[in-house]
Amino acid sequence: MSFDVKILDSIHQISPQDWNKVCTIHYPFIRHEFLAALEDSHCTSAATGWIPYHLCIFQQHTLICIMPMYQKTNSNGEYVFDWDWADAYARNEIPYYPKLLTAIPFSPCYGPRIASLIPIEELLPTIFKTIRSLCDEQGFSSWHGLFIPKQQIPALEQQKLLTRQGLQYHWHNDNYLNFEHYLASFTSRKRKGIKRERRKVKEQNVCISAVEGPQVDNVLLREFYHCYHLTYLKRGRQGYLNEVFFKNLLDSIPEQIVLFIATHQEKTVACAWCFKNTSTENSALYGRYWGCLEDFDNLHFETCYYQGLEYCIEHNIQRFDPGAQGEHKISRGFAPITTYSSHYIQHPQFRDAIADFLEREISAIGEYKLQLNSLLPFKDKAQCSDIEPV
């Protein structure tokens, strides 16, 4: 069986129809529209260190496989941190950048990274023969695939790739009828704490509403972006994403967007931008971008977590991924889940050193995860078995 591999320096070299026929359109982050919004707004570009370099496989001139990929000249916006690896390369006067990366730019979102019309396992030898050739011929130090589904890891390890593990905190909908039903699964002390936090928001006369993407107008978009951008400026930074990116998404995939808007005295004071996986089998809400203009007690928890939980329960959404990091999520019922990434390291000595590091890191993460599970607020800890997103 022969395949034709092409590397694209723009998502627009493939039509949206052909691309989306291969990928799962229910998962928003590898849709043509999402990647095009990043590219057209110049959020992924040479200037940001995210140069499009997408890998596509054709069979008899028909697109059968896509793998979003980027040339990276830094490690910004990745959320699987390899700064120490880059520093080690630099100390040995070996270039770490450019490298190749398959990930969702600026978003630590677990999910498919390779989509195919035929079993992916049949294509992995071709994909990684190409990756190795690119590293040899173009001078890339490595390839990294971030937040990859667990079920694909064994096949990737057969390609001699290294596996790295991490932790995120996700919520699983155990057929809850409403938020009170959900809280009933908590211990008394934890339940009272959540109610106290939510009551505090109401006492400050802050109202929060969910606005579906098709109802987000230009005024609300500007208010959201003002909140998002100002939150970065307060920390002396610039946001990775610009207003054009968000506008492009509202124009192209509004049905997969929901905003939680907090208002005080009829003024928007905070916003949380979420995406939806619209699959009936694997429905999910993804909390991605947050911003606020003023400080209110517990407003972040309410806007980014509790409102999302209520939305999931009301709409029978199975999983809520609220974003990276944050042990404070555990007391609110978000269970630690293992995340996976795969790595091809070209330099043999560094490959051996990184493999040794990863073995020790995985052991430490396993022990830490057991500790975190003991901190979950549920009366029945048995309901907190590992939730592996798909």
C-alpha positions, 0 to 999 in steps of 0.5 A: 500500500503506497502513500503520498506524504505532503507537508503544508505551510498553510492550512488553506492548502487543503479545503475545509471540506476535505480536511474536516472529512478526515478529522472529527468535527465534534472535537473543535481543536483540530477542525480546519476552522480552528486552525485557520482562525489561528493562522489568519489572525497571525497567532500562529506565524513565524513571529510567534514561533508557531510556523504551520507545517501540517502533515497530510497523507494521500492515497490515490490523490485522496486525503486520508490522514491529517496531523496538525504540526508546527515548526517551533522556535520557542516553547511558548504556549505549549503547557508540556514544559521542556525549558530544561531540555532546551537549557541542557541543549544550550549548555552543550552548544547543541541547537534545540530549536527549531523543533517539530510540534503536534499540539493545539496552539496555546491550549492544553487540550487533551484529544486526537492529534492524528485523524485518519480514514483508515486505522492510524496504526497502519500509517504510523510507520509512514508518519514517523519515517517522514518525521525522522527524515525531516529532522535529519534533512531540515535540522529539527532537534525533535518531534513532540506530540502533546496531550495525546489520547492514552489508547494511542500511546502503545502504538507510538511507543512501537515507533520508538517514541518516548512517553511523558505523563502529566496531570490535569483535573477533569470532571465527570458527569455521573448522571447528576440531575442538578447542581444540588444533586451533585453537591449531595455526593460531597462530604458535609464540610466540602459541600458547605464550602462550595455553597458559601463561595457561591453565596458570596458571589450573589451577595456582591450583586454579580449575575452570571449568564451563559451566552451561546456562540450564535448569540455573541455579537460584536459588542459582547466580543469586544467586552470579552476580549477586553477582559481577556487582554487586561488579565494578561496586562495585569501580569505584565504580559501580552495575551497569545491570542488577538481579537481577530482570532476570536471573531474568526471562530464566532464566524466559523464555528459558533455552535461550538462556543459558549461564553459565561458572562459576569455582570455587576451593575449592568457592566460586564466585569468577567468572562469565561470562553468555553468550547463544546465537543458536540458528539453525543457519545463523548460530549465535553465542555472545555474551559479555555480563556478567562478574563476579569476587569475587577476583583470580586471574591470567588468570581473566578471559581463561579465563572470558570467552574461552577457555571460550567458544571451547571451547564454540563448538568443541564445539557447532559454533557459528560465531561468538563475539562476546565484547563491546565494546572490548578490543584484548587480544582480538586476540592470542587470535584475535578479528579486528577487524570493522567495526560500523555505526550510522545517525543522523538529525540534525534540526538542519541545521548540526549534521548537516553538522558531524557528517557531516564528522566521520564522514567523517574518523572512518571513514577513521581507523578503516579505517587502524587496522583494517589495523594491527590485522589485522597483529597477529593471531596466525595463521600464515596471515593470509589466514584473517583476512578481514573477518568480517561478522556477520549 
